[in-house]
Amino acid sequence: MAHLQTNTPKRKRNTIYIMQLVTIFLGFIVFGISENIKGPAIPRIQFDFNLNEQQLGTLLSLNALGYLIACSFTAILVRKWGIKIVSILAFGSMVLSGVFIFVSHTYPLFSASYFFMYIGNGMLEIALAILGARIFVKNTGMMMNLSHFFYGLSSTAAPLLATGVMSLTVFGHELDWRGMYLVMLALCILPILTALRSTFPGDDLPHEDRISLNMLLRDPALWMMVMILSSGVVSELAVGGWLVNFLEKAYAWDTVKASGMLSSFFLVFSLGRLLLGPLTDRIGFVLSLIIFSAFSAVCTFAALGGGESLAFLFALSGAGIAIIYPTVMAFIARRYPTGSDTAITFVVTMMGVGSVIGNYVIGWIIEFVKQMYAAGSTVGLLRGLQAGYGFIGLCAAVCAVSGIVLYVYLKRKQELI
């Protein structure tokens, strides 16, 4: 009996940890789906609502703004209600947004529904990042990359799944992109079920033990991490929104082939996190950020410069950019062990600002370069798309340069992680 009592707490801890992992992994799976089913849908959305590239960029920026707004209040909700309730609210709002998108046949209603979905995404982003920082106390870089691997895995399948679901016929009606959003976002019900059965650590940490935001803001390393994460995530997320559009219009690829390339990007992206993630603990978080973001920038510029024959490099760039987000989260968890909630919320919120600006700039660049050529010119469209996509590569380069600055700063202070 004594032996059983001794083992029960350990067994219970293991069960709790397994449920936490299932919730995180499922959370990243549905997060990857919700983020990246838009690739094949965007050309159809653009056609249905008669949007030009600049308007499309503005739409994506408004979505990022909803994400940003959610980031600004989620930490407050986490402190008041705990991660469990906030996670369930985030998943639930995404399911509800799928219903709203399905019934939206006017542009204002569609924009509002999409905006609402990204509020749920923002809440989920913060909740998953905080939970990861709290439970991954050993092999932080590897575990962060492993959890984000599931985001890459679902992102790999999302474009092809979306293309397939859009062509399905139910009760004599084709689902199209509205029905596809309804079906895919309904998958968020699964992590709701696991979250309901989970318990989450860290909500009872005394307030006086937490690092204040004012103290964090005095650390130059945090601001450099903001620059790294913002530029890196713009480079990552912009691929999901613009690669299919680029390949269809610049190289006249059909939707299936273009979606296949996007899926290849996310396949390489997810494998990068799975296989290269453990290296971040060995060679250091900051050095990893420099090496992998520089690799992504080189691949993107080479793909643009080499034309259609080197389009595979768009997919290969995913291996480098995949490491950025989870490695930044691992850095924050290690550098601010009692202030990770606040630091993550601040960094991710600032990242949201960068994402708003980034999507708008890409759309503006494409439209601006197009206007430099004759109206309706094929060359003008091609050059515009190349210039806009070149900004994605530039963001990866900025990420690498910012990493070098951070490396020098931390090495000087002997605080390299």
C-alpha positions, 0 to 999 in steps of 0.5 A, a space after each residue: 500500500 505504501 508503495 502504491 501511495 508513493 507511485 501515485 503522485 508520480 503517475 498523476 504528474 505523468 498523466 497531467 504532463 501528457 494531457 498538457 502535451 496533447 493540448 499543446 500539440 493539438 493546439 499547434 495543429 489547428 493553429 497551423 490549419 487556420 493560418 494556412 488554409 488561406 493560401 488557396 482561398 485568397 485568389 477566390 476571395 479576391 475574385 468574389 469580392 473584386 479586390 486588387 493586390 493592395 486591397 488584399 494586402 490591406 485585408 491581411 493587415 486588418 487580420 493581423 491587427 485583430 491578432 495584435 488586439 488579441 495579444 494585448 488583452 490575452 495576458 490580462 485574461 490569463 492572469 485573471 482566469 488562467 490559461 485553461 479558460 483562455 485556451 478554450 475561449 480561443 478555440 471556441 472563437 475560431 469555431 464560431 468564426 468559421 460559421 460566420 465566414 460560411 454565411 458571409 456573402 458581403 465583403 463587410 461581413 466577411 472582413 469582420 468574420 476574418 478579423 474575429 478569427 484572427 482575434 482567436 488566433 492571437 489569444 491562442 498564440 499567447 496561451 500556447 507560448 506561455 504554456 510552453 515556457 512554463 512546462 518546457 524547463 529542460 531541453 527548452 530549444 528542442 521542446 519548443 521546436 518540437 511543439 512548433 513542428 506540429 504547426 509546420 506539419 498541419 501547415 504542410 497539409 493545410 493548402 492541399 486539404 483546403 484545395 480538396 475540401 473546396 471542391 467537395 460537393 455536399 447535398 448537391 452544393 460545392 463547399 467552395 472557400 466558405 464551406 472549407 473554412 467552416 469545416 476546417 475551423 470546426 477541427 478546433 473542437 478537438 483541443 477544446 476537449 483535451 483542454 477541458 481535461 487538462 490542468 495547467 501550471 504557473 497560474 498560482 505564481 505570486 505577483 511579487 515573484 514576477 518581473 514587471 514590464 518596466 524592468 523588462 523594457 530596460 533590457 536591450 536584448 528584449 528589443 533586439 528580440 522584438 526586431 528578430 521575431 517581427 521580421 522573421 515572422 513576417 517572412 514566415 507568415 507572408 509565404 502562406 498568404 502570397 506564395 500561391 498568388 505569386 506562382 499562379 500569376 507570375 508563372 501561370 501555375 494552376 492552383 493544385 501545383 501552386 498549392 503543392 509548392 506551398 505544402 512543400 514549403 511547410 513540409 521543409 518548414 516542419 522537418 526543419 523544426 523536427 530535425 534542426 530544433 535539437 541543434 539550437 540547444 547545442 550551438 546556442 539560441 542566438 547563433 541559431 537565429 543568425 545562421 537559419 534566417 540568413 539561409 532563408 534569405 539566400 534561398 528566397 533571393 536565389 529563387 526570385 533571381 533564378 526564375 521558375 526553374 529555381 522555384 523549389 528554393 521557395 520551399 527550401 527557405 522554409 527550413 531556415 525560417 522555421 527555427 526563428 519563432 520557437 527559438 525566440 520563445 526558448 530564449 525568452 523562457 531561459 532569460 526571463 524564467 519568472 517573467 516569461 508571461 509578460 515578456 512573451 506577451 510584449 514581444 508577440 504584441 510588437 511582432 503583431 505590429 510588424 505583421 500588420 505593417 509587413 502585409 500592407 507593405 507587400 501589397 503596396 510594393 506589388 501595386 506600386 511596381 505594377 503601376 510603373 509599367 503599362 496598364 495591364 502589362 504582364 511584365 508589370 505584374 511579374 515585376 510587381 510580384 517579384 518586388 513584393 516577394 523580395 520584401 519577404 526575403 529582405 525580412 529574413 535578412 533583417 532577422 539575421 542582421 538583428 541576430 548579429 547585433 544581439 550576439 555581439 551585445 550578449 557576448 560582450 556582457 557574457 550572457 549568451 544563451 
